[in-house]
Amino acid sequence: MNNSKLTNPVLDFPEAINRIETLQSREGADLHPLGHTRLLSHGKKTATAVLWFHGYSTTPQQFLPLGKQCFEKGINVYIPRAPHHGVNDRLTQETRKLTEQDLKTWAEESLQLARALGEKLIVGGLSMGGAITAWLAQIHPEIDLAVVIAPAIAYRTVPSFLRPIVIPIVSWLPDRMHWWDGKLKEKEEGPDYAYAWVSMHGLTIFPRMGMEVRRLFRKSLPAAKEIWMVINEHDESIDDVSVDKFAKDWQKSKPGAIHIYHFPDDLGIIHDCISVEQPRQKVDIVYPVLMDIVTGKLRD
């Protein structure tokens, strides 16, 4: 079953490039210099293209170093900027404007463009991007490989049995801004292109997408040909136990097509395991694993 809402699919590489370049040209001057949509193109349709979705409050810059490694392997790389992201103000309240439908429409449009860049399509993302990737993987058969990294479908701060109650309540209550670090606030360490605080309503979007994926795979097989769930046991934000259960249930719906990889707790890998600007990043551990998944070297 394919619940895709895509219309007018891109048919050729030049049209996709033109549309992406048009999107880039329309991105405003209010964006951070590193906040813009990124395209790494070999100038022609390649055997493989990869679409990377960045996390909540950050920008395409998050995935650019990993994207460059993909590019060096002969892969066309597209890293689009999410709606209301990338503004050059760490204290902006732009994320208050983000809606679930906005996010889904943007994800669908990004997929439409990326699938014209390569014969084979890989889609991946971290956190918010992981939730988006999971949702797309459930409904899009044109995805050859989905790489779901620490998806923001289950937060450590909300026990699993309370999520079906808490998420709707928070969505219903008046919105407020949430500091990523309640002590350091805007002085939080990390990329200066990322927001220091985010909308609470925005934070509820991704668990809802996870719940939707669960409802869908109870009724129909995941559409993507192959899916990897990458779980970080040391994640300070995401409930790795709940994500592992989600992945195993998902795996049962399509045995042999869905794989699970764990970064052990003792590696001490932080939630934002992709941004090279994070002081405590360990991309020397994370990137090789992700590249082995992308290139097909890693299997169960």
Secondary structure, 3 states (H helix, E strand, C coil): CCCCCCCCCCCCHHHHHHHHHHHHHHCCCCECCCCCCEEECCCCCEEEEEEEECCCCCCHHHHHHHHHHHHHCCCEEEECCCCCCCECCCCCCHHHHCCHHHHHHHHHHHHHHHCCCEEEEEEEEECHHHHHHHHHHHHCCCCCEEEEECCCCCECCCCHHHHHHHHHHHHHCCCCEEECCCCCHHHCCCCCCCCCEEEHHHHHHHHHHHHHHHHHHHHCCCCCCCEEEEEECCCCCECHHHHHHHHHHHHHHCCCCEEEEEECHHHCCCCCCCCCCCCCCCHHHHHHHHHHHHHCCCCC
